[in-house]
Amino acid sequence: MIEDYTKAWHMGESQYRRDITFGRYPYLTALDDIVKPESILAENHIGLVEIPIADIAGTKTHGRQEAFASNFMPLLPPKTEFSMKWSALYDSAVQEGIRDAILVYEYMGRFYVQEGNKRVSVSRFTGMVSILADVIRLLPQHTDDKTNRIYFEFVDFFKVSGIYGICFSEEGAYQKLCQVLGLSMEKPWTSEVRNDVKADFFRFAERFLRKGGGHLDITRGDAFLIYLCIYGAKSLEHISTQEIDANLDKIWHEFLKEPEDIRLVETPDVLQKDSSFFKRLMQQSADRKLTVAFIYEKNPETSSWAYQHELGRNYIAGRFGTQLETLTWADCDTPARVSAAIDEAAAAGAQVIFTTTGMMVEASVQAKVCFPKIHILNCSVNSSYNSIRTYYGRMYEAKFLMGALAASVTDGDEIGYAELCPLYGTLSNVNAFAIGAQMINPYARIHLEWSALRDHDWKKSLLSQGIRTISGPELTPAKKLSREFGVYRIAEDGAVSNIATPIFDWGRFYEIILRSILEGSWDNSRLTKSHEALNFWFGMESGVIDVILSGQLHYASRKMLTALREGVLSGRIHPFDGEIHSQEGLIKDAQAPRLSSEEIVNMHWLNDNIIGEIPKLEAFNQRAQELIRISGFLKGSL
């Protein structure tokens, strides 16, 4: 009907005036104006696909470009031949729908119409979400631009899913989405699975946009992935739109942060206040009491990691006395068990809950939705969630010292290093160790072994190469009699002697956090009230990281290590200062500033004296794969 065309025309005129007012181009963008032929690697015919109308950005050529405003509403006045054809198409669409596919070119995930501009215009006017299109993809040349890298991740995702519309702003997100959904990035999905995922996504996106998500600096795909990570892959099945809205309300603050709003807090000073107000709170804190829960993935009797945190719990129990009651849950090795333990801790009155491995971060975020008044902290680093806080130590500082020490006691140049799997922070440990060894012996070579590889014995691998000086786990479980921890040497007869070990002093870390909560500065700090994702990442100067030396260590090595340790504590010596080379080439020259904390924690490279590689995700066992996925370490060589 011509009345409907008139309404659409007014919408186009209004958009045109807004664009002119704000200095924007008021017509449809023409792809031919923004893409040069030499920038195209290939032209691929994708075929008939349902595409999101919201992702149609413009037209392919200049033809009819000025007949539409930038929102695809018509600009030609009523009572023209154009308006009559548009009205006839509208009447047909209302009665029978849009039957003929449009022809579009896809470039970098956006669509440009070659044939069917009026069909897109009518579809937008009637509120349709998607339209059938014959798609031709213009594949860009590979570049090192982040947007380009993300797009090629999408291309791999599309090969298995055939889904348009799910766009991300960060690398690794497509792989993480498939992991969360339990789907492959290698084998094509069935049509049933494809339709289910597409339906869930568009249902979520509709509610997200209706609540104002379109005004946030986050894509619908980003929000979708956050929602699934918190509520689970099945969370959109068989629930009402009201329940989705309620879930969105609970986690809306997670959508407010920028990708760069991940703060590494490197000193406890931000949690300490010395105003008279806080001094009064400190005096009153003696009357406060806290119930604190610790949740372990394994049992402290069999796991060195859980044992270290148990030592920390025992320390604070003695340190705070009657002010503190501590509770523990062990063997929480599945998300269901972690969630159940948190529920039990909340029911027992816990005001603070420490989940002690990165495997528990998603369960921790889910619990925070249910228990917003409980302080929940997860032991990991570089988490993007701002509803909980994470805590970890700058272990690379101690590993740097261990590398120097290992090189000083090694006969020859070959040193072994064992690490579980690549995560945020672990590559900085490996590289700092290698750089420390290199400073003492420029010819030192670090043989890197990953202990979580499938069907692989890292100890046999090192010994078969004749490597006798090894950096292993930081500690052994309480009931396991072994000297194979820290930096140790294996004699020809198999005897093991310890040299030194780096340690986490979790008791000191927990004391800093709990004292801040008891004194009231935790909740009143400007930093802890922000929307940033806060990761408490303390180092040796805070007392949460240190090294223990063997009593048999030669005095010269002890003297050397003491000097290096004092340099690290004062900040005069830093492993990532000066000239640095990776296996691929120069990272920084001698005059460039030392690497920032963000660059250190996000490392995806290995130092040039490391013999080894960062394996593909599939090379690791199931637990390690899950840990890598949850940590978000899913880009680069993975």
N, C-alpha and C positions, 0 to 999 in steps of 0.2 A: 504494500500500500504506500502511496505517495506520502501519507502522513508520517509513516515510519522513516522514510528517506529524509524527510524534513527534520525529524528529530536527530537522526544520525549526522545530517549536515551541520546542524547547530553544534553538535559535539565536536565535529571536525573543526569548525570555525573557532570554537572556544580553545581547543588545543593549539591551533595555529597562532592565536593571539598570545597565549601563554609562552609558547616557544619564542616568538618574536620579542616579547617583553624581557625574557631572560637570556636573550642572545643565542638561542639554540637554532639549529637548522629546522625549519618548520615542515619539511616534507619527508617522505620516506627516504631512508638511506639507500643508495644504490651500491650494490656490492662491487660493481665494476669501478667505482670511484675509490674504493679502499683497498682493493687487492690487485696487485700487479701480476701479470702472467709468470714472470720469472721467480716469484715467491711461492709458486705452487709446485709441489713434488709430484702429485698425481691427481687424476680425476677418476673417481670410482662411482659406479652406478649402484646405489644401495638397494633400490627398488621401492615397493609400496610399504610404507611404514606410517603408523599413527604418530603424529608429532604434536607437541604442546603448542597451542596457539600463542601462548605468552612468550615463546622463544622465537617467534617470527619477527625478525628485526627490520625487514625492509624488502626492497625489490631487487631483482638481479640487474636490470638495465635502467636506462633513463626513461623508457617508455612508460607513460601513465604515472610517472613519479610524482608529478605535481597535482595529480587528480585526488590525492589522499593526503591528509595530515599525518603527522608522525605516529598517531595512534590508529592508523588505518581507517579512520572515518572519512567520508567523502567531503571534497571541497567544492565540487562543481555544483552550481545552484539547481534547485528543483525545476521541473518542467523542461529538462534537457533530455536528449536521447540517453545519456549516461544514467540519469536518475531513473528513467523508465526501465532500463535493463536491470539496474540495482534493485528496484522495487519488485520486478517480476521474479528475480532470483530470491529475494527475501520471502515472497509469498510461497514459492516452491519449497524453500528451506523449512518454513514453519509447518507445512503440510507433510512433506516427505523427507526432509533433511537434505544435507549436501551429499549428493550421490557420486559426483565425479571427483577424482583425486586432483589435487593441484600439483604443479611441477615446481619444485624448489631446489635451490642449491644450498647445501650445508657447508658452512665455513666456521671452524672453531666452535662448533656446538650451536651456532645461530643459523637461522634459515632466511633465505632471500628468494622471493617469489618470481618465477619466470612466467608462469601461466596461472591465473586464478586469484588476482588481487581482489576482485569483487567478492569472490567466495570467502576469502579471509576477512574482508570488511564485514560482510553479513554475519559470518560466524562469530566475530568479536562482538558485534552489536547484539546478537541473540544470547551471548554469554556462554558459548560453547568452550569447552576446555581443550579439546584436541580436534584434529582434522586429518583425514587420510591424504598422504602426499607421496608422490613419486620423487625420491630423494637422490640427488647427485652430490657426492661429497667432493669438495676441493680440499685435498690434503696438503697442508703447508709443509714447507721445508723444516727439518729439525733445527732447532736453535737451543741455546742454553737459557732462554727466557723461561721463568717459572710457569707462566700461563701456557706456553707451548708444551712444557713437560707434562703438565696436568692434562692437557688436551690429548696427548698421545696415550696417557693412562686411560682416558675415557674411550679412545679407539679400541684398546684391548678389552675394556669392559663391554663395549657394544658388541664385539664379536661373539661373546657368550650370552649376553642378555637381550640384545636387540631393542634396548629401551633408550629412548631419548628423554631429556628433561631433568635427569638427576645430575646436577652439576655441583662441583666442589671447588673450594678456594684454596685447598691445601693438597700437597702431594701425599700419596699413600692412602687417600680416603676411599678410592674404589676398591682397593684390596681389603681395606678394613671393613667396608660395607659387606663384601662377600663373606668375610670371616664371620661377621656378626650374624648374617643370614644363614650361615652354614652352607653356602653355595660355592661353586667352583669358579675360578678365573681362567680355567683351562678348557673345560668342556662346555659346549652350548647347553643352555637351560632348556627344559621342556616348555612347550607353549603354556601348559598349566601353571608352572612356576613363574614364567615371565608375566603372565596375566595377573597372578596373585601379587607379585611384587609391585607391578605397575599400579594396580588398584590401591594397594596400601599406601604407596607414595602419593598418589594424587588425592587420596582421601585425607592424608595427613597435611599435604600442602594446602588444600582448600581451607582447612581449619586454621593452619598457621597464618595464612595470608589474611583470613577474615579477622584474626585477632591483632593484626597490624604488623605481621612479620615482614611485609614488603617494604616497610620503612626502616628496617634494620640493615646493618652492613654484614649480612650473612645470606648465603644462598639457601634455597629450599632444601637442597641436598645436604648442606652442612647441618641444618636444623633437624632433618630427618635422621641423619646418622647419630647426632647427639641423643635424640629421643630414643632410638633403638638401643643405644649403648646403656641408657639408664633404665628403660622399662622392658627391654628384651625384644627379640625378633617376633614373638607372637603377640606383642602387646596391642597391635592394631586389629587383631581378629576378634570378631564377635563382641565388640564394645560399642557403646553409643557415642554419638558426636559429643554429647555432654561430658562423657568420661574422658574423651580425648582433650576437650577444652580444659577440664579440671587438671589433667596431667600436665598440659602446657602451662597452666598458671603456676604450678608448683616448681617448674624448672625454667621459667621465663628468663631468670637472671643469667642462665647459662648461654642464652642467645645474645646477651647484651655486650659481651666482650669482643674485642678485636683479636685476630690471630696473634698479634704481638703483645697482647695483654697477659702474657705468661711471665710472672716476675720471679726471678731467683733471688731470694732473700739470703744474703751471705753472712750476716752478722746478727747476733741476738739483740743488738742495741735498739732495734726498732720495736722490740717488745718491752723495753724498759723505760719508765717515765720517772722523772725526779721532781715533778711539781709537788707542791704542798698537798694538793688533792690526793695524789697517788701515794704520798708518804702516809697520809692518814689511812688510806686503804691498806697499805702494807702493815700498819700497826693492827688493823682489824683482821688481817688475813689469818692470823693465828686462830681465830674462832671459826674459820671456814673449814669445811671438810669435803673431801672429794672421793667419789667412788670411780675407780679407773679400771677399764677392762683392756686386756691384751688378747688378741686373737692371732694364733699361730697357724700357719699352713701345715706344719709338721710338728712332731713331738720334740721338745728340747733334748730328750735323751738320745735321739737318733739324728737330729739335724743340728749342724753347727750354727746355722743362721738363727733358728729358733732359740738355741742355747744362748747366743749372744744377747738376744732381746730379753731372755729370762734373767740373765745376769743384770741387765739394766733395770728390770722390774724389781729384783731383790734389792738393788741399790737404792731406788727411790722409796721402797717400803721402809727401809731403815732410816733414810734421810729425813722423811717427813713424819715418821712415827704415826701417832694417832690421828693426824690430819688426813691420812690417806688409807683407803681400803682398796686393795687390788684384787682383781678377779682374772682368771685365765681360761681360755678355751684352746685346746690343741687339736691337731689332726683335722683342721678345717681346709680340706684340699679340693673342695668343689664350691662353685658359687652358691649352691643350695645350703651347704654346711656353713659357709661364711654368713649368709643371710640369717640362718637359724641362730647362730652364735650371737650375732648382733641383736636380734630380737630378744634373746635370753638375757643379754647384758643390759638392754634397755629395761626389761622387766625387773631386773635385779637392782635398778636404780643408778646405773652407771651414768655419770655426767660427761665422761671423757672415754672415748674408745679409740685404741690404737690398732689398726689392721696392719700387720707387720710385713707384708710382701706386696709387690706390685700386682700380683695376680688378683688381689682383693679390691683394686681401686674401683671397678665398676659396681661391685656389690656395696662398697662404701658409699658411693654416690646415690645409689638406689635407697640405701638406708637413711641417708640424710634427708631425702624427700619425706620419709615417714617420721623421722625424729629430728625436726629442724632445730630443737633446742639443745641437742647433744653435740658436743664437740667431737667430730670424727676426723681422725688424721690417718693418712695412709703412707706407708714407708716406700716411697718411690720418688722420682724426680722428673721434672718437665711435664707434669700433668696439666692438661688444658681445662680441667674442671675448676670452677670457682666456688662451688658449694661446699667442698671439703678443702682441707689443707694437706699438703704432703711434706714429708721431711726425709732428708737423706744427708750424707756427708760428702765432702769433697775428697774422696779417697785417693784421687789422682795425686794429691800432694804427698801422701805417704808412699804411694807406688813409685813416685819419682825417686824418693830416697832409697826405696828397696832396689830399684834398678841400678842406681849408683853402687850400692853395697854389693849386689850380685856381681857386677863387673869387677869389683875390687878383689873378690875372693875366687874368681873363676880361673882355672887353668885353661887358657885358650880364649876363643871368641864366642863360643856357642852357649846360649842360655835358653832355657825353656820357660814358657809362660802359659798357664792354663786359665781359661775364662769360661764361664757357663755358656753364654750366648751374647750376641751383640744387642745392647740396650742403650738408652740414653745414659751417659755417664761411664759405661764400661769401656768404650773405645778410648775415652780420655785416660782411663786407668792404664790400658795397654800402651798407649802412646807415651804417657808420662814415664812409665817404667823404661821403655825403649830409649827415650831421650836421656834419662838419668844414666843408663848404662853407657850410652854413646859419649856422654861427657867424660866419663872415666876411661873408657876404651873406645876410641873412634871406630874400631873395627868390630866391635861387639855386634852379634847378630841374635835377634830374639825370635825363637821358633814358637809361633803362636798355635796353640791347640784349643779347640772348643770342646768342652767336656760333655755338652748336650747333643752332640751329633749322633745320628742314628748309627748303630752298629759300629761304634768306634771306641777304641781304648786309648785315651790320650797318653796315659803313662807308658804303655808299651811302645807307642809311637815315638815318644821322646827317647826312651832307653835304647830303642833299636837304632837311633841315630847317634848314640854315644853321648847324649846330653845328660850331664850329672848335676848341674845346678839348675834348680827349678823354682819358679814362683807358683805356688799352688793356692788352695783355699786359705782364707785368713785364720781359720780356727777349725778344730775337730770337735765332734760332738762329745758331750760330757763322759759318756761311757765307752768311747772308742779310743783305745790306746794306740796312738799313731803320732809320729813326728813329721808326717808329710803335710805340713801346713806352713804358711808364710813362705819365706825363701829358705830352701833347705838343699843339702847336698847328699848325693848317694855315692857311697864308696864302691870300689870294685867288688868288695865282698857283699854288697847289698845293705850295709849299715847306713842308717839315715841320721844326719846331724842337722839340727836347726841352726840357722844363722840369725834370722830376725823375722818378725812378723808385724804387719800393720794391723791396727785394731780400731774397731768402732767402739767408742765409749757411749753406748746407748743410754746408760744411766745418767750421764751428764746431759745428753740431749733431752731426755725426758724431764730431768730436773728443770732445765731452762723453760720448757713449755709449761709444765705444771705450775711452776712458781709464778709465771706470767698470768695463768688462769686464776690462781689463788689470790694474787694481789690486785686483780682487776684490770691490768693493763692489756690483757689479750683482747677483751671485747671492746675496749675503749681506744685502741690504737687506730689511727686513721688508715693505716695500711690494711689491717685485718678487716676493716669495714668496707674496703673497696670491692669493685666488681672484678678485680684482677684475679687470675689463677695464681695463688701464692704457693711457692715451693721453697720451704726452708732448707737451705743448702749450706750448712755450716762447715767450717774447716778446722785446721789444726789450732789456729789461734783461739778458737772457742773451747778447746779441750775435748771436742767430740771425736777427734781423730788423733791417733798417735802411733808410735812404733815401739816395739819391745825388742831389745837386743839380747842375743845369747851371751851368757857369761863367758863363753869360750872365745868370743870374737877378739881378733887381734887388736891391740890398742891403736894401731895406725888407722884401721878401718873405722874403729869407734870414733877416733878424733875427726876423721873426714866426715862421718855422718853427723856428728854433733855440729860441725860448722855449717853443713848444708841445711840441717834442721833449723838452726837459728836464722839462716838466711830466708828460709821459707816462712817462718813465723813473723819475721819483720817485714816481709814483702820485697826484700832486696833480690831474692832469687825466686824465679818462677819458671817451671818447666816449659811453658809456652811463650817464652820471651826469646828474642834473638832470631837467628835464621832457622827455618824449619822446612824440611823436605818430606813429602809423602812418597809413596811408591810410584805415584804418577808424576811428581814434579814439585816445583817450589810452592809452598804454602804461604810463606811470608819471608821477606828479606830481613837483614839484621836491623835496618833502620825503622821498620814498620812497628807500630805499637803491639804489645803482647796481645794474644788472642783474648777476646772478651769472654765473659762467663757463658753467654749464649752460644758463642762459637765453640767453646770447649764442650758444653753438654750436648751439642747437636752434631758432634763429629761423625762423619761417615767415611773417614779415610784412615790409612795405616801409615805409620812413620816409615821412612825409607830403609831402616835397618831391621824391619820385621819380615820374617819369612813366614808367609801365610796369607790368608785371604778372608774376606767376609763372605761366607757361603750363602747360597740361596735359602730362602725360608724353608723350602721342602726338605732340606738336608738335615734339619733338626728334629728331635723327637717331639711328640705331641705337646708335652708340657711346655717345652721351650717355645714352640710355635705360638701357643696361646699367650705366653708371657710377652713375646715380641709383639703380637697383635695388640694386646691390651695396652702396652706401653706406648703404642703409636709409632714404633720404630719400623716403619714399613715404606721406606723409599731408598733411593740410591741403589746400591748393589743388591739389596734384598728384593 
